C-alpha cells in the first residue's frame, strides 16, 4: 500500500474543481478488491479514509463550494464485490443530498439487482439537470497482456457489455483506455472502441505513472524495462490528479494518442487525455 497516508482532516481529494471520494480501503491490508498491475495506490497515490456513508455525505455538503463534480472512486473500486450494494447506496445518497454532476467508476460488471437503482439515480440527476456519468476502464484487449488486469476483474468483453447496460439505463458513458501502456498494442484500443460503439459517449487516455523501482514497475515490467521504452520515460513528474508530493516517472506515446483520437473522431466519440476536457466537450453537445 501507498506510503502517503490521509487523515480525518484530509480524508479525500478536493482541488477546487472536483471532489473525489470513495468507501476507502477494503481492509487494513488490501485497498481494493482488484489488483491491477499498474494501480497507482501500490506506490504513492494515497488511499482515502474509510468513513461512514453519512460522514462522506457530510464532507461533501460542508465542502460544497470547493467542487463542481463528484467522482466516486479514485483509490479503490467502491462498486466491486463485496461492496456493490454499499457503493450504489453511497451514489444514491449523494444524488439526494448534493445537486452536482456525479461520476462513478468501476471495473465490476454491476448485477441486475442494482441496475434499477442506478436507473432511478440517473432519472433523479436528469430532473435536477445534472449528469450521472458511468465510467469503466479497460486497459487491454489481448490475452497476452491479461496479467495487467488479473482475475477477478471481469473480462474486457464483460466490461464492454457493462457499458452498454449503463447507456441503456440513461447514464453518460465514459471509457478509460487508461493508462496507455507500452506493452499494449494500439489495435487493442481500436478493437475495444469498435465493440463498444455506439454505446459510448467519451473515451479517455492517460499517461502511465510509476515510481522508479517501485511496486508498479515490478508488476508492469516483470522482465525489466526494455531499452527502447526507457528512452521514452520522463522523470520527476507530479500527478495532476492527486496531492501526493512524490515525483513519478511517466510514459506516454503521441502516436498512440493520435491514433486513438482519430478513431474516436471517426466514430463520433469524444476523446481526451483528461476527463475535465472531455466533459467540457460533452456539455457543449447538450
Ligand atoms: S480497480 Fe482501480 S483502485 Fe482497484 S486495483 Fe485497479 S486501478 Fe487500483
Boltz pocket constraint, residues with backbone or C-beta under 6 A from the ligand:
constraints:
  - pocket:
      binder: B
      contacts: [[A, 32], [A, 33], [A, 34], [A, 35], [A, 36], [A, 38], [A, 39], [A, 40], [A, 41], [A, 74], [A, 75], [A, 76], [A, 77], [A, 107]]
      max_distance: 6.0
